[in-house]
Amino acid sequence: MNWQEIESLISASTYQGFKVLQSRSVGGGSINSAYVIEGQSDSYFVKLNSKHLSEMFAAEAEGLNELSKPNAIHVPMPISWGETSTHSFIVMENIALSSGGNLSAINLGKALANLHRTESPKFGWYRENTIGSTPQINTENTSWVEFYRSHRLQYQLMLAMKNGAGRALISLGDKLCENLDVFFRSYQPKPSLLHGDLWSGNYGYDSEGQPVIFDPAVYFGDREADIAMTELFGGFSSDFYDAYNDVYPLNDGYQVRKNLYNLYHVLNHYNLFGGGYQSQAKSLISTLLSDL
């Protein structure tokens, strides 16, 4: 990788000269390539992708800035983003991560609860972003049911149909969408600031054991959607959930609605990766329909 263009962009953003003395490839998930670049006294975390995906990184940078506003939890500070002659990119603060401990998990739960207390008048966000590499529609709406039905479930079902999903999945999904309001007859969520993609690969602890979240898919929505995803792929301890509920207790109906929120991510995984996610989505929908 020729780092000359990114060196110049970092220097322009920080008003300090920066020269890459060492770079190493690190895990960047299944979508981006990622590197840590080191200079004389500073280091940065860099993600690269195809040139046409620069808006994805612009949305990520703005999402990180949004999450930083309440000062509830540490997020990497975006430094520079855009396009070079060969790639789209984002440069951000490099945070050395540690394994943390019980107190770290407790602090993560408390910090997320405080983040969720940041609210907006409407559900959604002022711009579109991505969930993985899938477009995430965030057109604002005062109705959570309408927002979630149109911009989350129906959008993913439309993509699933284009990607060859069986008619059985689409029919079940359509029936669920028609009855979505049933799950909210005694519960009115508030538009809380969400990370939006909060699985175990998108949080960690810094060298002092303090929580850090990254790789967001930010929007204002039902806070239960963030908590539900923490359960989808595991990796969060009972200390985390106890601490969260001590600060901001969940509604009793969460145990049913968490399947509704995780359906969005399972459908997205089908649209990204195919395979057994279709049968997992059908199973989730069948369970939800049985709860009507």
Residue pairs with C-beta under 8 A, 6 or more apart in sequence:
1 23
1 35
1 48
3 20
3 23
3 37
5 84
5 85
6 20
6 37
6 46
6 80
6 84
6 89
6 91
7 18
7 19
7 20
9 80
9 82
9 84
9 91
10 18
10 44
10 79
10 80
10 91
11 17
11 18
12 80
13 79
13 80
13 91
14 42
14 79
16 42
18 39
18 42
19 39
19 40
20 37
20 38
20 39
21 38
21 39
21 40
22 37
22 38
23 35
23 36
23 37
23 38
24 35
24 36
25 33
25 34
25 35
26 34
26 35
26 36
26 45
27 34
28 34
28 47
29 201
29 215
30 132
31 49
31 132
31 133
32 47
32 48
32 49
33 47
33 48
33 49
34 45
34 46
34 47
34 48
35 45
35 46
35 48
36 43
36 44
36 45
36 46
36 94
37 43
37 44
37 46
43 94
44 79
44 91
44 92
44 93
44 94
45 76
45 91
45 92
45 93
45 94
45 95
46 89
46 90
46 91
46 92
47 57
47 89
47 90
48 87
48 88
48 89
49 56
49 57
49 87
49 88
49 89
50 87
50 88
51 83
51 86
51 87
51 88
52 88
53 88
53 133
54 81
54 82
54 83
54 88
54 89
56 88
56 129
56 130
56 133
57 81
57 82
57 88
57 89
57 90
58 81
58 82
59 127
59 128
59 129
59 130
60 78
60 81
60 90
60 129
60 215
60 216
61 78
61 81
61 90
61 92
62 127
62 129
62 218
63 129
63 196
63 216
63 217
63 218
64 75
64 76
64 77
64 78
64 92
64 214
64 216
65 78
66 125
66 193
66 218
67 73
67 75
67 115
67 193
67 195
67 213
67 216
67 218
68 75
68 77
69 118
70 114
70 115
70 117
70 118
70 193
72 111
72 112
72 114
72 115
72 117
72 118
73 108
73 111
73 112
73 114
73 115
73 211
73 212
73 213
74 95
74 206
74 210
74 211
74 212
74 213
75 212
75 213
75 214
75 216
76 92
76 93
76 94
76 95
76 212
76 214
77 92
77 93
78 90
78 91
78 92
78 93
79 91
79 92
79 93
80 89
80 90
80 91
81 89
81 90
81 91
82 88
82 89
83 89
95 204
95 206
95 212
96 206
96 207
97 204
97 205
97 206
97 207
97 212
98 204
98 205
98 206
98 207
98 209
99 205
100 204
100 205
100 209
100 211
101 209
102 237
102 239
103 209
104 205
104 209
104 210
104 211
105 236
105 237
105 239
105 240
105 243
106 239
106 240
106 242
106 243
107 209
107 210
107 211
107 243
108 203
108 205
108 211
108 236
108 240
108 243
109 239
109 240
109 241
109 242
109 243
109 244
109 245
109 246
109 247
110 243
110 244
110 246
110 247
111 211
112 195
112 198
112 211
112 213
112 226
112 244
113 243
113 244
113 247
113 248
114 247
114 248
115 192
115 193
115 195
116 192
116 193
116 194
116 223
116 226
116 248
117 192
117 248
118 192
118 193
119 190
119 191
119 192
119 193
119 220
120 191
120 193
120 220
121 142
121 191
122 140
122 141
122 142
122 191
122 220
123 140
123 141
123 142
123 143
123 144
123 147
123 148
123 191
123 219
123 220
123 221
124 138
124 139
124 140
124 141
124 147
124 151
124 191
124 219
124 220
124 221
125 138
125 140
125 218
125 219
125 220
126 138
126 140
127 138
128 135
128 136
128 137
128 138
129 136
129 138
129 196
129 217
129 218
129 219
130 136
130 217
131 196
131 197
131 217
131 265
131 268
132 197
132 268
132 272
133 272
134 156
134 159
134 268
134 271
134 272
136 151
136 196
136 217
136 219
137 150
137 151
137 155
138 151
138 219
139 147
139 151
140 147
141 147
141 150
141 151
144 184
144 188
144 189
144 191
144 221
144 222
145 180
145 181
145 184
147 221
148 180
148 221
148 222
148 260
148 264
149 177
149 180
152 264
153 173
153 176
153 177
153 180
153 263
153 264
153 267
154 173
154 177
156 264
156 267
156 268
156 271
157 165
157 169
157 170
157 173
157 174
157 177
157 267
159 267
159 271
160 169
160 170
160 173
160 267
160 270
160 271
160 278
160 281
161 170
163 270
163 271
163 274
165 270
165 278
166 278
168 282
169 278
169 281
169 282
169 285
172 282
172 285
172 286
172 289
173 267
173 281
173 285
175 285
175 289
176 263
176 285
176 288
176 289
179 289
179 292
180 260
182 292
183 253
183 256
183 257
183 260
183 288
183 291
186 253
187 251
187 253
187 257
189 221
189 222
189 223
189 224
190 222
190 223
191 220
191 221
192 220
192 221
192 222
192 223
193 218
193 220
194 218
194 219
194 220
194 221
194 223
194 225
194 226
195 202
195 213
195 216
195 217
195 218
195 226
196 216
196 217
196 218
196 219
196 221
196 225
196 226
197 215
197 216
197 217
197 229
198 213
198 226
198 229
198 230
199 229
199 230
199 232
199 233
199 235
200 230
200 233
200 234
200 235
200 236
201 215
201 235
202 213
202 214
202 215
202 216
203 211
203 212
203 213
203 214
204 211
204 212
204 214
205 211
205 212
206 212
222 257
222 261
223 248
224 250
224 251
224 254
224 257
224 258
224 261
225 261
225 264
227 241
227 244
227 250
227 254
227 258
228 254
228 257
228 258
228 259
228 260
228 261
228 262
229 261
229 262
229 265
230 236
230 240
231 258
231 262
232 262
232 265
232 266
244 250
256 288
256 291
259 284
259 287
259 288
260 288
262 284
263 281
263 284
263 285
263 288
266 277
266 280
266 281
266 284
267 277
267 281
269 277
270 277
270 278
270 280
270 281
